[in-house]
Amino acid sequence: MSEFKIPKRFKLFGKTIEVKQVNDLSARQDLTGIGHLKTHEIVVQKNCDGYAIKDDDVAINFLHEVAHFWMYDMEFKLEDGTYCYRNEQFCNLLSLCLHQFLTTMEYE
């Protein structure tokens, strides 16, 4: 298995998305990740007092927020007319699939 590294920034649809890893997000906002779509920033909880956060969970949280950005810029809608970027279940499933794909690739 390969290790997933969270970047400091990346480009998506011509925008630079800044990424911050913090230790106080869950204490301040009871979240493990948040994407600021208008300011092009993702914040993920790295460590937390009182319990350990596994590296895979931090990576999945990061990918979950990336999924929100993808869906926001693509303006995908569900059958009921709601935008996919607002659907937590959809973004969660996408992030889990991406994480498994990216961390289990095998090469010759």
C-alpha positions in Angstrom: 0.0 0.0 0.0 1.2 3.5 -0.7 1.1 6.4 1.7 -1.3 9.3 0.8 0.3 12.7 1.3 -1.9 15.8 1.8 -0.6 18.7 -0.3 -0.2 22.3 0.9 -2.0 23.4 -2.3 -3.2 22.2 -5.6 -4.9 23.5 -8.8 -8.5 22.6 -9.7 -10.4 24.2 -12.6 -7.8 27.0 -12.8 -8.0 27.8 -9.1 -5.3 27.3 -6.5 -6.8 25.6 -3.5 -4.8 26.1 -0.3 -4.8 23.3 2.2 -4.2 23.7 6.0 -3.8 20.9 8.5 -4.7 22.1 12.0 -5.1 20.6 15.5 -8.1 22.7 16.7 -10.8 22.4 14.1 -12.8 19.8 16.0 -12.6 21.8 19.2 -13.6 25.1 17.5 -16.3 23.8 15.1 -16.8 20.1 15.9 -15.6 19.2 12.4 -12.7 17.1 11.0 -12.6 18.9 7.7 -14.1 22.0 6.0 -13.9 23.4 2.5 -14.3 27.1 2.0 -15.6 27.1 -1.6 -15.5 30.9 -2.1 -12.0 31.4 -0.6 -10.5 28.3 -2.2 -9.3 26.8 1.1 -9.5 23.3 2.7 -8.9 22.8 6.4 -8.5 19.3 7.9 -8.1 18.2 11.5 -4.6 16.6 11.8 -4.4 15.7 15.5 -6.8 16.0 18.3 -6.4 16.2 22.1 -8.0 13.2 23.7 -8.0 10.8 20.7 -5.8 9.8 17.8 -6.8 10.5 14.3 -5.5 7.8 11.9 -3.6 9.0 8.8 -6.1 7.3 6.5 -8.9 9.2 8.2 -7.2 12.5 7.7 -6.6 11.6 4.0 -10.3 10.6 3.6 -11.4 13.9 5.2 -9.2 15.8 2.8 -10.6 13.9 -0.2 -14.1 14.5 1.1 -13.5 18.2 1.0 -11.9 17.9 -2.5 -15.1 16.1 -3.7 -17.1 19.1 -2.6 -14.9 21.4 -4.7 -15.2 19.1 -7.8 -18.9 18.9 -7.6 -19.3 22.6 -6.9 -17.3 23.6 -10.0 -19.0 21.0 -12.2 -22.5 22.0 -11.0 -23.7 18.4 -11.0 -27.3 17.9 -9.8 -29.0 14.9 -8.4 -32.3 13.7 -9.8 -34.2 15.8 -7.2 -32.5 19.0 -8.4 -30.1 19.4 -5.5 -26.5 20.1 -6.2 -24.1 17.1 -5.5 -21.7 19.4 -3.7 -24.3 19.8 -0.9 -24.8 16.0 -0.6 -22.5 14.7 2.3 -23.2 11.1 1.6 -22.2 11.4 -2.1 -19.0 13.3 -1.2 -18.2 10.7 1.5 -18.7 7.7 -0.8 -16.6 9.4 -3.5 -13.8 10.1 -1.0 -13.8 6.6 0.3 -13.5 5.1 -3.3 -10.8 7.6 -4.3 -8.8 6.9 -1.1 -8.9 3.1 -1.7 -8.0 3.5 -5.3 -5.1 5.8 -4.7 -3.6 3.9 -1.8 -3.9 0.3 -3.1 -2.5 0.7 -6.6 0.2 -1.8 -7.4 2.9 -1.4 -9.9 5.3 -3.8 -11.6 
